[in-house]
Amino acid sequence: MRLHEGLPTIQGLELGYRMEREIPWFCVGDFNEITKQDEKVGGAIRRHNQMQSFREVIDKCGFMHLGYIDPKYTWCRHYENGNSIWEQLDKGLATNSWFLKFLGSMVHHLQCDLSNHCPLLINLSRLDPLLYKKLFWFEEMWLSNSNCEEVVQLVWNSTDDSDLGRAALEKMSRCGRDLTWWNKNVFGNVRQELKKMKE
């Protein structure tokens, strides 16, 4: 029964992937399926092929799981005999291109007494809008100054590495920000200098 309930969602993801593969994509909600056994407590063990089908669609779409702020399980069912089932059916999934545009996004699982599903809150408040107004361009000329390497080393050594994927993206983002400041305030704005030389 579970497989049939989950099929429309999985087919919808595949259809969406074929239609929207070129644009950043964020998909959130009740997928009615889990990706691994530790996303479920109680009840029968989920069949491997059910979870594998969902994982294959996630991979095919190029999604990554954005993680969450507790509680872990987003759906529950309590039975009169005292047994309960808890599952993480609701998720936030995004393509890498979406994640890079909205670095720092967080998915919160909220408490709710009116439904057996937790509502999800997507928090973009950690997004620095100034970061995305202009593209960052690394200038080869900077390599002629030893301070450039110091700026990069300082950023790379000062960031928390507990989540390697997120840490690498944050380091690159911060590196671009710090190098832009360094160029403007220490090295001298390369584009302005070139413009003056042409005049």
Contacts in CASP RR format, 6 or more apart in sequence:
PFRMAT RR
TARGET T0000
AUTHOR 0000-0000-0000
METHOD contacts of the structure
MODEL  1
MRLHEGLPTIQGLELGYRMEREIPWFCVGDFNEITKQDEKVGGAIRRHNQ
MQSFREVIDKCGFMHLGYIDPKYTWCRHYENGNSIWEQLDKGLATNSWFL
KFLGSMVHHLQCDLSNHCPLLINLSRLDPLLYKKLFWFEEMWLSNSNCEE
VVQLVWNSTDDSDLGRAALEKMSRCGRDLTWWNKNVFGNVRQELKKMKE
2 32 0 8 1.000
2 33 0 8 1.000
2 46 0 8 1.000
2 50 0 8 1.000
3 50 0 8 1.000
3 53 0 8 1.000
5 32 0 8 1.000
6 31 0 8 1.000
6 32 0 8 1.000
6 33 0 8 1.000
9 30 0 8 1.000
9 31 0 8 1.000
9 32 0 8 1.000
9 33 0 8 1.000
10 31 0 8 1.000
10 33 0 8 1.000
10 53 0 8 1.000
10 54 0 8 1.000
10 57 0 8 1.000
13 27 0 8 1.000
13 57 0 8 1.000
13 58 0 8 1.000
13 61 0 8 1.000
14 57 0 8 1.000
14 60 0 8 1.000
14 61 0 8 1.000
16 61 0 8 1.000
17 25 0 8 1.000
17 57 0 8 1.000
17 60 0 8 1.000
17 61 0 8 1.000
17 62 0 8 1.000
23 97 0 8 1.000
24 94 0 8 1.000
24 95 0 8 1.000
24 97 0 8 1.000
24 98 0 8 1.000
24 100 0 8 1.000
24 101 0 8 1.000
25 61 0 8 1.000
25 63 0 8 1.000
25 94 0 8 1.000
25 95 0 8 1.000
25 97 0 8 1.000
25 98 0 8 1.000
26 92 0 8 1.000
26 93 0 8 1.000
26 94 0 8 1.000
26 95 0 8 1.000
26 98 0 8 1.000
26 102 0 8 1.000
27 61 0 8 1.000
27 63 0 8 1.000
27 92 0 8 1.000
27 93 0 8 1.000
27 94 0 8 1.000
28 90 0 8 1.000
28 91 0 8 1.000
28 92 0 8 1.000
28 93 0 8 1.000
28 107 0 8 1.000
28 120 0 8 1.000
28 122 0 8 1.000
29 90 0 8 1.000
29 91 0 8 1.000
29 92 0 8 1.000
29 120 0 8 1.000
30 74 0 8 1.000
30 75 0 8 1.000
30 89 0 8 1.000
30 90 0 8 1.000
30 117 0 8 1.000
31 54 0 8 1.000
31 89 0 8 1.000
31 90 0 8 1.000
31 91 0 8 1.000
32 89 0 8 1.000
33 50 0 8 1.000
33 51 0 8 1.000
33 53 0 8 1.000
33 54 0 8 1.000
33 89 0 8 1.000
34 40 0 8 1.000
34 46 0 8 1.000
34 51 0 8 1.000
34 54 0 8 1.000
34 87 0 8 1.000
34 88 0 8 1.000
34 89 0 8 1.000
35 51 0 8 1.000
35 54 0 8 1.000
35 55 0 8 1.000
35 58 0 8 1.000
35 65 0 8 1.000
36 51 0 8 1.000
37 45 0 8 1.000
37 46 0 8 1.000
37 51 0 8 1.000
39 72 0 8 1.000
39 73 0 8 1.000
39 87 0 8 1.000
39 88 0 8 1.000
40 46 0 8 1.000
40 85 0 8 1.000
40 86 0 8 1.000
40 87 0 8 1.000
40 88 0 8 1.000
41 73 0 8 1.000
41 84 0 8 1.000
41 85 0 8 1.000
41 86 0 8 1.000
41 87 0 8 1.000
42 83 0 8 1.000
42 84 0 8 1.000
42 85 0 8 1.000
42 86 0 8 1.000
43 83 0 8 1.000
43 85 0 8 1.000
58 65 0 8 1.000
58 93 0 8 1.000
61 93 0 8 1.000
61 95 0 8 1.000
62 95 0 8 1.000
62 96 0 8 1.000
63 93 0 8 1.000
63 94 0 8 1.000
63 95 0 8 1.000
64 93 0 8 1.000
64 94 0 8 1.000
64 95 0 8 1.000
64 96 0 8 1.000
64 99 0 8 1.000
65 91 0 8 1.000
65 92 0 8 1.000
65 93 0 8 1.000
66 91 0 8 1.000
66 92 0 8 1.000
66 93 0 8 1.000
66 94 0 8 1.000
66 99 0 8 1.000
66 105 0 8 1.000
66 106 0 8 1.000
66 107 0 8 1.000
67 91 0 8 1.000
67 92 0 8 1.000
67 107 0 8 1.000
68 91 0 8 1.000
68 92 0 8 1.000
68 107 0 8 1.000
68 108 0 8 1.000
68 109 0 8 1.000
69 106 0 8 1.000
69 107 0 8 1.000
69 108 0 8 1.000
69 109 0 8 1.000
70 109 0 8 1.000
71 109 0 8 1.000
71 111 0 8 1.000
71 118 0 8 1.000
72 88 0 8 1.000
72 109 0 8 1.000
73 86 0 8 1.000
73 87 0 8 1.000
73 88 0 8 1.000
73 118 0 8 1.000
74 87 0 8 1.000
74 88 0 8 1.000
74 89 0 8 1.000
74 90 0 8 1.000
74 91 0 8 1.000
74 109 0 8 1.000
74 117 0 8 1.000
74 118 0 8 1.000
74 120 0 8 1.000
75 86 0 8 1.000
75 87 0 8 1.000
75 88 0 8 1.000
75 89 0 8 1.000
75 90 0 8 1.000
75 116 0 8 1.000
75 117 0 8 1.000
75 118 0 8 1.000
76 84 0 8 1.000
76 85 0 8 1.000
76 86 0 8 1.000
76 87 0 8 1.000
76 116 0 8 1.000
77 84 0 8 1.000
77 85 0 8 1.000
77 116 0 8 1.000
78 84 0 8 1.000
89 117 0 8 1.000
90 109 0 8 1.000
90 117 0 8 1.000
90 118 0 8 1.000
90 120 0 8 1.000
91 107 0 8 1.000
92 107 0 8 1.000
92 120 0 8 1.000
92 122 0 8 1.000
94 102 0 8 1.000
94 105 0 8 1.000
99 105 0 8 1.000
99 169 0 8 1.000
100 169 0 8 1.000
101 132 0 8 1.000
102 124 0 8 1.000
102 127 0 8 1.000
103 127 0 8 1.000
103 131 0 8 1.000
103 169 0 8 1.000
103 170 0 8 1.000
103 173 0 8 1.000
104 124 0 8 1.000
104 126 0 8 1.000
104 127 0 8 1.000
104 166 0 8 1.000
104 170 0 8 1.000
105 122 0 8 1.000
105 123 0 8 1.000
105 124 0 8 1.000
105 126 0 8 1.000
105 127 0 8 1.000
106 122 0 8 1.000
106 123 0 8 1.000
106 126 0 8 1.000
107 120 0 8 1.000
107 121 0 8 1.000
107 122 0 8 1.000
107 123 0 8 1.000
108 120 0 8 1.000
108 121 0 8 1.000
108 122 0 8 1.000
108 123 0 8 1.000
109 118 0 8 1.000
109 120 0 8 1.000
110 118 0 8 1.000
110 119 0 8 1.000
110 120 0 8 1.000
110 121 0 8 1.000
111 118 0 8 1.000
112 118 0 8 1.000
112 119 0 8 1.000
131 173 0 8 1.000
131 177 0 8 1.000
136 176 0 8 1.000
136 179 0 8 1.000
136 180 0 8 1.000
138 176 0 8 1.000
138 179 0 8 1.000
139 183 0 8 1.000
139 190 0 8 1.000
141 190 0 8 1.000
142 148 0 8 1.000
142 179 0 8 1.000
142 183 0 8 1.000
142 187 0 8 1.000
142 190 0 8 1.000
143 149 0 8 1.000
145 187 0 8 1.000
147 182 0 8 1.000
147 186 0 8 1.000
147 187 0 8 1.000
148 179 0 8 1.000
148 182 0 8 1.000
148 187 0 8 1.000
151 175 0 8 1.000
151 178 0 8 1.000
151 179 0 8 1.000
151 182 0 8 1.000
152 175 0 8 1.000
152 179 0 8 1.000
154 178 0 8 1.000
155 171 0 8 1.000
155 174 0 8 1.000
155 175 0 8 1.000
155 178 0 8 1.000
156 171 0 8 1.000
156 175 0 8 1.000
159 167 0 8 1.000
159 170 0 8 1.000
159 171 0 8 1.000
159 174 0 8 1.000
160 167 0 8 1.000
161 167 0 8 1.000
183 189 0 8 1.000
183 190 0 8 1.000
END
